[in-house]
Amino acid sequence: MTDTENDKTVWNFYPAEPIAGVSHIPLEEDTEFSPETFTFRFLGYKTGYGLNATLWGKKVSLSLFIVPPETPREILPGESQNNAGNDPENALPEEKRQYLETLRKKRDELKALLPPPADEALEERYWQYIDSERFIGSFKKAVAIWNDPMRNRRAKCEQVGAPLTEMYGALQTLQLPDELVRDDTQFTVMLAKIMQFSRKAGEIAAENGVTLPPEVARLTQLADTLTDRMIEGGNRLYGIPRDMTQEEHDAYSDLKLVALYSDKPAKERLSLLETLWDYPLADLDDRIGFLEKAIELTREEALHCPDETLINRHLAAIGAPIGQLEAEGEAAWQQQIAEKLAAPMAAWRQFSGHPPVPASQWAPDIRLQSVTIETRERENGGTDLRTRLRFLDDNRAFDGRPIEAVIENGQVTDISVSD
């Protein structure tokens, strides 16, 4: 129900009916700093930057301001939740608390299967099976040649073959024990870099008509084979039966993106996470991460915005002005604005030395840029709604200044050029 972004509490709402095509409404706590008390005061709830809606078939910026009664308040809604004094899990029904225990147990079982990380001592063991001075020294020589700005490409290709051949000689005798055949090490990273380096050198040599020693191509193949072996060993270490196919990887990545980072309701994301943490081709780290996210989402269900009922009622009320605008249509609003501003438009064009333009000709140039809706609770019940529409026009009338229309509880009260 809640999230934290840039030190602001954000409450997530999912209105029963989408508002101008928007089904997820994140509301920040709108605050102002009070120098008298040196604290922030709560003014209401507002949407953050970047919320886009669809009106008249076009994308426009949507801003909502929901003002509960008795504001400003000295205590923020998020603080009232965090300072409740009890573990928020206590507010969950018994079924949810048992679900959390199941998730934690499964997470701990997977953590127990994690192999010890590749530490410095393990990395040092690789050099017991290969001549490090010969291998690393040759690699440094090859890199120095390749990065030398004083050598042209042909010279680099002609001279890099010798150290790469020396590297192949050192690497071809490598025989590692099973416990070192794993892909979570710096040694494996180095093998991958060597493969890329030697392959690139071969391609550029061919482009420049330089024949490299055959050992360079063998080095590329050997490093590629060894890297594949390391990946296979890492899969065994982390309990993965095989690599994913490209199709499996793409589908898996799409599921991860939605489950971990989307703005879909928690129930939908939990359903995806349940699929992911049991996916046999996912590594242990990922599966543990899915369980951690499921625990986080389940705990959030215990946190409820103190003004949740009011906000849901106001969000439902916002649907009315949006529906009215959609029904009236873009053309009617363009014509209404053009007729309302015909006199000031004519005066502006005369002042600027331009010929007059009929309202019907100017109207199609007017386009909606943003919609701002502010709601307030009435003392006797009900909701007051103020809608502000901001328009621009492609003719840059009034020196490009925007045009604003104000609607109070369904009635247009003002159409004017903004300062």
Secondary structure, DSSP 4 states (H G I P E B T S, - for coil): -EEEETTEEEEEE--SS-BTTB--EEEEEEEEEETTTTEEEEEEEEE-TT-EEEETTEEEEEEEEEE-SS-SBSS-HHHHHHTSSS-GGGGS-HHHHHHHHHHHHHHHHHHHHPPPP--HHHHHHGGGSS-HHHHHHHHHHHHHHHT-TTS-HHHHHHHHHHHHHHHHHHHTT----GGG--SSSHHHHHHHHHHHHHHHHHHHHHHTT-PPPHHHHHHHHHHHHHHHHHHHHHHHHTT--SPPPHHHHHHHHHHHHHHHH--S-HHHHHHHHHHHHT-TTS-HHHHHHHHHHHHHHHHHTT---TTHHHHHHHHHHHHHHHHHHHHH-HHHHHHHHHHHTHHHHHHHHHHHT-----HHHHGGGEEEEEEEEEEEE-TTSSEEEEEEEEEEETT-GGGG--EEEEEETTEEEEEEE--
